């Protein structure tokens, strides 16, 4: 339908490959998006175990959250959630 040199063809091909890559990760990784305060997130870790949710994390992306919450509270509340074993 599309010529191989068109923008539409390349966009479709790109997102098809992205979709395949994400589907290949099924069962190998967990991506969790949580709404609410990151500070209170650490308090609920013990409640998560019974629900089959992760209790330890290899990476936690914070973006610019420390700008609003401060670094001390993040280290105290979030650092215990990090896994000490490296996956790489």
N, C-alpha and C positions, 0 to 999 in steps of 0.2 A: 504494500500500500504506500509506504514511504520510500523515497530515495535514500540510499545509505549516507548521503552527505548532508542531510537536512538536520536542522536543530531538533525538530520533533523526534526524528528517528534516534538521535543520540541521547535525548532526554529519556525516551522510553527504554532504551537499552541500559542506560545508567541505573535507573530506578528498578529495572528488572533484576540487575545484578545485586543491587543493595537488598532487595527483597529476598533473593536467594541466600545471600550471606546471613541475613538475620534469621531466616528459617533454618539454616544449618546450625545455628547456635541453640536451637530449641533443646532444652534439657541440660545444656552445658553452662548456662549463665542465667542470672536473675537480674533484671532491671526493675528497680522499685522507685516509684515517684510517690512521695508522701506529702500531704498537705498539712500545714500547721507549723508550729514552732520547732525548729531543729533542736532547741534546748530540751524540750519535753520529749522529743523522740527517743533519747537515750533512756528515759525513765520507763518506757514501755517494752524494753527488750525482753524482760522475763515473761511478759504476757504473750510474746510472739512465738515462743517455742512450741506451744500446744497447737498453734494454728498453721504450722508448717512453713512459717516465714523465717527468713534468715535472722540469726542473732549476732553473727560476726560478719564483717565486711572487709573486702580487700581494698576497696577504694570508696571514698565518700567525696563527691564533688560538692564544694561549698560555694564556688563562684565568689561573689562579693559579700556573702553573709557575714563574715567577720567584721566588715565595716559597720554593721548595724548592731551586732551582738557583743563584739569584743572577743579577743583571742582567749582570754582566761576561761571564760565559761565554756567555750568550745572544747578546749583541752580537757577540762574536768568532766564534761558530760559526754562528749563524742569519742574521745580517745579510747575508752574501754570497749567501744564497739568494733574497733579495728582488729583484724586477725593478726596474730604474730607470725603465722606461717605464710611464706611467699608462694604465690601461685605461678611465678614466672621462672 
